[in-house]
Amino acid sequence: MDRVLDTVQEQGLLSEERFIEGFVRTRQARFGPARLRHDLSRRGVSEDRIDAALKSAGCDEYAAAHALWLKRFKSPPPDARAWARQARFLAARGFSHDVIRRVLKAR
């Protein structure tokens, strides 16, 4: 089995870099950098490779959080309880507290 995996990897059919790039690309619209970092590290990806992938993806964290917020809530929070609920929603998806505040204050 190890020989087969080595051969496949040598032929370029199995690549950790391609996996990481595809993982970030397909999830960056729904999740923030903290969540992507956590999910990749759970899969055994090194911190250096995670940093490189997130940097090369160049995603705009605010734009992604704002688009996700609009899709889910569509209206500004009317009170503190709703504000906290919306903030928890964005935080659970890995967006930073600064970005969450900017998204919810802009509304």
N, C-alpha and C positions, 0 to 999 in steps of 0.2 A: 504494500500500500504506500509506504514512504517513497519507494522508487517512482511510482506512478505520479504522486503529488510533486516530486522533484522535477520530473519530466514535464508535467503540465506547467509548472511555474517557470521552467527554463524557456518554454515555448511562448511565454507571455499570455497564456490563457487564464492564469490565476495570478491576480495582482492585488496586494493589500492596498496599494495606493489608489487603484481604480475603485475598490470597494469603498474606501474612505471618501473619495470625491463624490461617488454616486450617493452614498449615504447622506452626506451633507447637502448635496444639491436637491435631493428629493424631499428633504425634511426642513430646509431652512425657511420655508414660507409658513410652516406651522409651529416651529419651535425656535426658541432663542438659543444663543450660544451656550449658555450654562447647561441647558438640557441636552444639546448635541454633544457637548464635552462629556457629560455624565454617561450618556448612552454609548458613546464610543469607548470610553474607558472601561465600561462594564464588558465590552466585547474584547478587551485585551489590547487595545490600540495604545501605543506609547504617547505620552504627553507632547513630545516633540512633533510627532506626526499629526496629532490633533490640532496643535497650534498652527502648523503649516497649512492644513486643510481649511481651517476656519479663516485664516488670513487670505488664502488664495480665493476662497469663495466670495469674499468681499460683499457679503450681504449687509443690507441696511437694517439694523435691528429695530429702529423706530418704525420704519415703513412696514416691516413684517408684523410688528406688534399692533400697529394701527389697523392694518388690513384685517388681521385676525379679530381684533376688537370689533370692527365694523361688521364683519360677517356674523359674529356671535350676538352682539348687543344692539347695534343700530341706533341707540340713543344714549345720551349722557346719564350718569347715575343721578337719580333725584335726591338721594339722601346718603348719609354716611354708611348705612348698612349695604346699600347697593354698590357704593364705591368700593367697599371692602371686598364684596363678592367678585366684582369685576377685576380688582387688583389680584385677588387670589387666583382667578382664572389665568391671568397672564403670567403670574409668578410660577404657577405649576407647569407652565410651558417653557420656562427657562429664560424669561426676559428679566433684565435687571430692574432694580427698584427705580432708578432714575428714568428709564424709558417708560415704565409703567406710570409714574407720576406725570410725565410729559403727555402721554396718550390720554390719560383721564382728565388732566387739567385743560387740555386743548378743546375739550368738548364742553 
